[in-house]
Amino acid sequence: MLIVLKYFGLAFSALLPVVNPLGSALVFLGLVGPAPAEVFRSLARRIAISTTLFLMVVELVGAALLNFFGISLPVVQVAGGFVLAAMGWGLLNEKDASPSTEETSAATAELSSLEAQVFYPFTFPVTAGPGCIVVMLTLSAHASRTKTLEDILGHLGILMAVVVLSFTVFLCYRYAPGITRKISPQTIHGILRVIAFILLCIGVQIAWKGVESLIQSVAK
């Protein structure tokens, strides 16, 4: 159980600033524009499900992709850790900017037209962009060091984090109009700064684990 919680916390902390549900909700609101609450509820549910399936597929086939290209897990840990640290550093030093909520042509589109955009662009890249793919591949490599029960529990923790994060996306997207009225952009940016620092630390930790594995392999 502790292993599941460990990987759950690791995955959730790493994915949260990349997905950024609050920030993405503001972008989502700008793309959808003025629409009834039923439209936001339906789209939020579909996007949350699509995000869950998308990230789960990346996590589950990540190890197979690495084997196909002949990339070792420690190398992915080092490279992915550096990428995560760079993401955290970039978010930490990003200038505050109020997200645009400019109305688009989608504002007058029917629900069926909006539902056709559930995967692209609402799921990818608005909700889960290329950064999420890097994070999931890195987490998958981190949890696939050996074929043991611990690794299975690690993958389970990661998948649980994906489900919880997708539910968070659903809530933020569902109530996007209300969030823009009650939470100021400055507060959102402040929360993002704290999470960005955590992401920076996680990236350094994962990269160090990969360096340790490479040093041990050279020593052998």
N, C-alpha and C positions, 0 to 999 in steps of 0.2 A: 504493500500500500504506500509506503514511504517513497518507493521508486516511482510509482505512478504520479504521486503528488509532486515529486521533484521535477519530472519531465513536464508535467502539466504547468507548473510555475515557470519553468524555463521557456517553454513554447509560447505560453500566453504573454509573458513579458517581452519576448522577442518579436512576436507578431503584432502586438497591440500598437506600437508606434508606427509600424509600417502600414498597417491597415488604417489606423487613425479613424475610428468610426465617427467621431464627432466632426472632424474636418471633412471626411468623405461625405457625411450627411449634408453638409453645406453645399458641396459640389453637386451632389445628387439633386438637391432642391433646385439648384440653378438650372440643371438639365431638364427636370420635369416641369418646373414652373408652376403657376397656379393650377391646382387640381383638387378635386374633392378628397376627403379623408379616406374614402374607400379605395381610391386609386393608390394612395401612398401605402395603405395596408396591404393590398394585393401585391404591389411591386416589391415591398420590403420582404414579404414572405418568400417570394420567388427568388429574389436576389440572395437572401440568407441561405436557402437550400442550395442554390447554384454555387455559392461561395464554399459551402461545406464540401460538396462533392468535388469541386475543382481542387481544393487544397488537399483533400484526402487522396485523390488520384496522384497528385504530385508527390505526396509523402510516401505512398505505398510503392510507386514505381521508381522512386528516386534511386534506390540502391541498384535496381536493374539497369537503369540508365548509366550509372557510374561504371558498372561492370562491363557494359557494352562498349563504352569508350575507353576502358582500361584505366580509370582514374581511381587511385587508392583513397580510402576513407580519411587517413590523416591529412592528405593533401587538401581534400575538400574542407576538412575542419579548419586548416590554416587559412585557405583562401576565403572560405565563407565567413570565418571569424573576422578577418580583416575587412570584408565587405560590410558586415554588421556593424563593426566599430566605425567604419567610415560613414555609414548611414546615421548612426547615433551622433557622431561628431557634426555631420552636416545639419541634422535637425536641431542640435544644441546651439549652433551658431546661425541658424536661419533667421532672417529678418522677419519681424512681425508684418503680416499683411492680411488684410481683411478679405476672406474669400468672396469671390464674385457671385452674386445671386441674380445675375442678369437673366432676364427672361429669354427663352429661345423658342424656336418654332415648335418644340415639343410641348409647349404650354397649351396649345390648342389641339394637340393630337388626341385621338381616342385611346382608350385603355389597351385595345388590341395592338395598336401601333407601338405603344410603349413596352408592352410585354415582349414584342419582337426584339427589343434591345436589352433583355434581361441579362444575357451573358456578355454581349459586347454592345455598348461599352460599360453597362452598369456594374457587372461582376468583374470583368477584365477590360480595361485596366483601372477603372475608377475605384473599385473596392479592393481587389487583390491584383496588384500590378506585378511587374517583373521582380521587384524587391521581395515580394512574398514567395516567389518561386525559389529565389536564392536562399531565403530563410528556411523554407521547408526542406530543400535539399541538404542544407547544412545540419538541420535538426535530425533529419533521417540518417545522415551519415554518423552523427554523434550518438544515435541510439542503435546503430547497427555494427558496433565494434566486434561483437562475437555473437554466435547463434545460441543464445542462452535465454532462460526465462526472464532475466533482467532486461534484455533487449526487447522482448515481446511486451513487457510491462511499460518500457520506455515509449514504444510506439503507441501503446494504448493511452498513455498520458498525453502524448502529442495530439492524438485524435480527439481526446476529450477537450483539450484546449481549443481546437478548431471549432468544435460544436459550440462551446461557450462563447467564443469570439463571434461566431456567426449569429448567435442569439443577440449579442450586444449590437451587431450591425443592424439586425432586424428592428430593435428598439429605437436606435438612433434614426434609421431611415423612416420608420413608421411615424415617429413624432418629430420629423425634421422641421416642419413649420413652427412648432411650439418651441423647439430648442433654439432656433434663431432669435426668438423673442425673449427668452429667459436667460440664456447664457451668452455673455459677451465674447467676442472673438479674442479679447485679451486674456480672459480666463482660460479659454481653450488652449491658447498658445502657452500659457504658464504651465498647465498640466502636461502639455506635450514636451516642454523642456525637461521636466522631472523624468518622464518616461524615456526621453532621448538619452539621458545620462545612464539610466539602467541598461538601455540597449547597448551603449558604448562598453559598459563593463561586461555584459554578456558576450559581446563579440571578442573582447580581449581574452576572456576566460576560455571560450571555445578554441580560439586560435592557439592559446598556450597548451591546451590538451593535445592538439594536433602536433605541435612542435615537440612535446614530450614523447609522443608515439614515434615520430620520425627519428628522434635522438636514440630511442631504445632500439629501433630497427637497425640503425647504423652501428650501434654498439654490438649487436648480435652478429 
